[in-house]
Amino acid sequence: MNDLSIPTLALAQPPPAATHPGEKPALAAVALGLLALVAATADADAGRARLSLYLALALLSGGALGWAWLTFGRPAAGWHPHDLWRRSSTSRGAVAWATGVALTGFYVVLYWFPWLLENLIRALDPASQGLRHRAADQWFLYGTFYTLAVLVLGVRALWKYRFSRYHLARTASVMFFQLGFGFLLPGLLLALQRPEYYFTYFWPLKYDYLFPGTVSQLLHGGGLGVFMVFWGVVMSFVATPVLTYFFGKRWYCAWVCGCGGLAETAGDAYRHLSDKSRQAWRWEVRLIYPILGLITLLTALLWLGASGLVPALGVVTGPLGQFYGFVIGSVFSGVVGVGFYPLMGSRVWCRFGCPMAAYLGLLQKHFSRFRISTNGGQCISCGNCSNACEMGIDVKQYAQRGEPIVRAACVGCGLCATACPRGVLNLENGPREGRLAGSTFIHADSLRIL
């Protein structure tokens, strides 16, 4: 019966859903916002550039929120595919390629040609002075855009997944951590003449926080600096293993991390584009674990060199640090990690490059109580779960066989369980001895799961 139903279903696809008349004005506002942003970038007059920038942000935010309300907030709550595979913007069509080129170009300019953004940077001077008591720079500009994207498109996610308490809480969490700990708190620390410190980023993701030079600088910064060093060490080597043991890597990747926050909000429309092939999985393993090994080696060599035992190590650690900072810290995490959203999915960096994801993944696979249980007898092979997985896991294959999913890559976002029309998948935090046999489950729509 399954063999006969596949072509029948393919031929019987419904036409794309009709768009609301209000969507065109909302998207027009977004287009006008982009034009205003270009005008602000090109205008050397600080006053006009500031007005253009504020107008651009208002149009972009208002248009995006209006479109999101009409698309996700107005219709009946529930899981909908929203024709993602038939839209040029979300199926690697011309709009997706244009978006990818624009995002990639922005990151290239931001990292290596920031003088091209000087007018935009100066337009944010009043905001930077108000928060940080210093002039804006390229990273304040980036932080402003980044945080605004998470907040505005976070509202979109809240409307889209309003039927699920789990996703409401998860989305609110990443919005809170990005605004409070990823933007406001580091700025306030600078205003107080303290080191700019991100309490939600730890080694090995924020690798320099445990480099000898950074540690020495923080320790000379008084009690707060000492606490920052203590916080970084404890979170990296004590709290992370403990929290991952109980909750899997989702406590960080899906609830706290700013990279994950952008992927779950701004990148949500591209999650189905992640490659589910075995070849992609092989590349994942070939890349992410060597990157974790590389930053571990670099950190160890730096401390060995700082100890004075091997003074000549500076010849190795200098070029190695520059290589890692350029290739991994800039090109991979920034340019590719976000610029390739419309072409490779929203978790390219998390899946193939993030050393923190690799570290958490090893803990999750071998030591954690977390898994996703499946009930193969209820699976109808619709494929919704696999399409919803942003980490390239072919969830359907596990569901069909009734096998629990214990994968290092899984970030525990819970969208596979939400997308399943039969309740086949459930996120669990159970005894380790029951990981492969299944145990009492906690459904993804329950807040008790954390």
N, C-alpha and C positions, 0 to 999 in steps of 0.2 A: 504493500500500500504506500509506503514511504517513497519508493522509486517512482510511482505513478503520480504522487502528489506534488513533487518538486516542479516539473514543468507546468503543471496546472496552476500552482501558486504564482509562478513567474509570469504566466500569461494573464492572471487575474489581478495584477497589482492595481490598486486604486490610483486614480490620478492624483497629482500633488494637491495638497490641501489649499483651499482658496485663502488668499491673503486678505487681511483686514484693510479697508481703504486708508486707515490712519497710518499704516506702516510706511507708505511712500513719503509723507511729510516728515516722519521721524527719521527715516534714512536720509532725506534731503538735509535735515538739520545736522546729521553726522558729516555729510559731505561738505556743508558750509563750514563746519567746525574745522575740518582738515584744511580747507582753503585759508581760513583765518590763522591757523597754526603756521602755514607756509608764509603768510604775510608777516606774522610776528617774527619769524626766523629771518626774513629778508630786510626788516625795517631797522635801521640804525638808530632811529629816534627812540629813546628808552620809554618815553611816555606812551607813544603810539604802540610800540611793541607790547607794552604791558597791557594796554586795553585790548589789543588783538589777541593776546594770549588768554586773558580772562574770558573774552568772548568765545574763543575757540574751546576752552575747557567747559564753558557753560553749554555751548551747542553740542559738543561731543557727549557730555554727560546727560543732558536733557534728551537728546535724540536717542541715545542708547537705552536710557531708562524707559522712554516712551515706546520704543520698539519692543523692548523686553516685556513690558506690561501687556501690550497687545498680543504678543506671541505666546507668552507663558503665564502671565498673571490673569488674563481675562478668560481663557478657556477653562473647562473643567479640569480639576486637579487629577493627576495620574501620570503614569509613564507613557510618553509618546515619542515615536522615532523622529518626528518633525522633518521627514524627507531629507535627512542629512546627506544621503548618498545621491540625491538628485539635484542638489544645489551646487552651483559653480563655486561658491565660497567655501564649501565644506566637503567637496569631492575631488580635490586637486584640479579644479577647473581654472579658467583664466583669472577669475577673481581671487582664488586661493594663491595662485602664483604671484599675482600682483601684490597681494598682502604679504606674502613671504619675502619678496624682494624688498618691499618697503621696510619691513621689520628688520631684516638683515642689514639693509643699508643704514638704518638708524643706529644699530649697535656698532657697526664699523665706524661711523662718524663719532659716536659717543666715546668709544675707547681710544681711537687713534687720531681723530681730527676734530677735537672738541671746539676749536676756534670757529668752526662753521656754525656752531650753536651759540656763539657768544651773545647774540641779541636776545635769544630766549633765556639764557642764563642771567643776564643783567635784568631782564624783566621780572625775575623772581627774587631780586635783591631785597625788597621790602619784606617778603614772606620769610626769607632766610634770616634777615636781621631780627625779625620778631621772634623767631623760634630759636635760632642758634647764636644770635648776637655776632654774626659775621656775614660777609658777602656770600652770595650763592656761588656754587661751582657746578661742574658737570654732574657730580654725583647727587647734589641736592635736586637738580633738575630731573635726573633719572628717578630718584626716590619719590618725587612728587608724582610723576607720571605713573610709576609702578603702583604706588599706593592708591591713586585714584582709579586705576584699572581694576585692582582687587576689590575696592569698595563698590564701584558702579556695577561691575559685572558680578560681584558677589550678590547684589540685590537681584540681579537676573536669576542667579542660581537659587536664591531664596524663593522666588516666585515659581521657578520651574519645579523645584522639589519640595514645595510646601506641604505635600501630603505625607512627608516622611520626617518624623522628629529627629532621626539620626542625622539626616543631611542638613536639616535646619541648624542643628547644633554644630555640626562640623563646619558648615560654611560660616556661621557667625564666629566660630573660633578662629579660623584663618584670617577673617577680616579684622578681628580684635587684635591678634598678635601682629599683623602687618602694620596696622595704624599705630598701636600703642608701643610695641617693642621694636618694630622695624623702621619707624619713621619718627614718632614724637620723642621717645625716650633718648635715642642717640643724639637728637638735636638739642634736647635739654641738657644733656651731659656736656656738650660743647659750650652751651651758654654758661654753664657753671665752671668753665675752664677745666673740665675733666676729659679723659680720653673718650673718644667716640667708640662706644662698645655696644654690640648687638647681643643681648642676653639669650636670644633664641637661636643663635648659630654657634655650633661647637666644632672642635676638631673631630674628624678630619675635613669637614665641609669648610669651615672657617679655619683653614690650616695654620695661618700665621699666629693665631691666638696661643698656640703652644710652642712657637718658635722661641729660642733663647732670647733674641733681641726684644721681642714683644713682651715676654714675661718679665725681663729685667726692667723695661720701661714702666710696666704696670706696677711692679713692686716698689719702684721709687716714687709712685704717685700717691702714697699715703694709704690710709685704711681702705678706701674704696678700691684702689688699684689692687691691693692684696686680696680683697673679696672677689674681684673680677678673676684673678688667677685661680683662686680657690673654686669659684663657680665653674670655670671652664674645665678644670681637672675633674671635679666631682661629676659634672654633667656628662663628660666624655667617657669616663671610665667606671663610674659607679651607677649613676641614675639611668643612663642609657641602657646598660644591660638589664637592670632591674625592671624598668618600665617595659622594655621589649619582651622580657620573659613573660610578663603578665598580659600585655596587650598587643604584642607584635609591633612591627615598625609603624603601624598606623598612628600611634600616639604622636609621632613626630611628623611623618611624611604627609599625613592627611589632616592633621589638626593644628600643627604649629608652624612648620617650615614655610618661609616666604616663597621659596621656589615652588613648593607644592601648592601654596595658596594661589599663586598666579595660574598654575596649571588647572586647578579645580574651578577657577572663576573665569578668567579670560580665555583659558584653553579648553573649557568644557565642550565647546562645539566641535572640537577636533579630536576628541578622545577615541572615536571609532577608527581613526586613520592609523593607529599603531599596528605595525606589521606583526602578524600572528604566526609567521612561518618559522620552521625549525632553524633555518639559516639565520634569521634575525636573532633568535635566541643564542645561537653560537657566537654571533658578533657581540651580543650583550656580555656573554661570559668572557670573551677575549679582551674586551675593553675595560669593563668596570672593575674587575678584580685586579688587573695590573695597575690601574690608576690608584686604587687603594694601597697596593703594595708600594707604588712609587712615592706617594706622599708619606707613608710610614717610614720608608727608607730615608727620605730627605729629612724628616723630623729627627730621626735617630742620628743621622750623620751630623746635623747641625748641633745637637746636644753633645755629641762626641767631640766635635771641633771646639765647642765652647768650653769643654772641660780642660782643654789644653793638652790632652794626651796625644792628639794627632794634629798638630798645627797646620800641616799641609792640606788638611781636608777642605780648606777654603777654596782651593783650586777646583774641587769637584762640586761642592755645595752651591757655589755662586752660579755657575752655568746651569746646574740642575734646577735650582730655584727659579731662575729666569725662564727656563724652558717650561716648567710646570705652570708658572704664573701666566705665561703667554698662551700656551696651547690649551691648557685645561681651565685655568681661572678666567681667561678672557674669551678665547675663540669657542671653546666647547660649551661652557656654562652660559655665556651670554649670546654670542652671535648665532651659534647653532641651536643652543638650548631653547631659545625663544623665537628666533627668526624662522625656524623650521616648523613651528606649530602647524601652519596650514597645510604642510606637505607630509609630515611624518608623525603627527599627533602631538599631544600636549606634554608628554613626559619623556621627550628625547634625552634631555640631560639626566633626569632621574633614573632612567632605565639604562643608559649606556655609559654615563660619565660620572655621576655623583659618588664620591668616595663614602659619604655618609650613608647613602642608600645601600652601598655594598656592605658596609660595616653592619648596619641594621639588618640587612637581608641575611647575612651569615648567622647572626644571633637568632633571627626569626625562624630560619629553616631548621637549625640544629638544637636550639635551646628554649624556644618560646612555647607557650600554651596556646597560641593563636593558630587557627586554621579556618577554612571555609568547608563546611560539610555539604554533602550533596545527596540527593535522593533520586537515583537513576530511574526508578520505576515511574516517577512522575514527569520526567523530562520529555518534551515534545520536539526537541531539536530545532527550536525556532531560531537559535543563534543570537538572541538579544543579549545574552550574558557576554558572549565573546565580543560583540560589537561595542558593548559598554566598557570593556576593559581597556584602560589607557596604558597598561604596562605590557601589552602584547601577549597576554596569556589566553590561550584558546580554551576558555572556561567550559565551553560546550562539550569538549572531549572528556573532561573529568565528569561532568554532569551525566553524560550518557552512560558512563561506566559506573556511576555511583561512587566514585573515588573522592576522598577529601582532598582539598587543594592546600598543599603545604609547599609554597613556592617562595624563594628568597625575594623575587621581584614584587610580589603583591604588596600594595600599600594600604590595603584594607579600606579603600574608599567606600565599598559596599554597593557600588552601582550595579554590579552583576546581580546581586540579590534583589535589588530594587527593580531591575528590568525584567526579571523572570516572572512570567504570568502564572506560574504554577507553584511558586514558593519552594522551588527545588533547592535553592542555595541559602545557607545560613552562616553568618559570622559567629564564631565561637571562641570563648576563652575558657577552656576546660583543662582537666588534668592531662599532663603530657602523655601518660600511658594510653589515653583515648584518642590521640591525634590521628592515628591511622584507622581507628575502628569507629570513630564517631562517639559523641556523648550528648548530654543535654544541651540544646542549642539556645542561643540568645539571638533573636531576630534583628536584622539590620535596622528596623524601624524603632528599636527600643533603646532608650538612653542608658539602660542598665549595662550595656555592653562595655562602657568605659568605667 
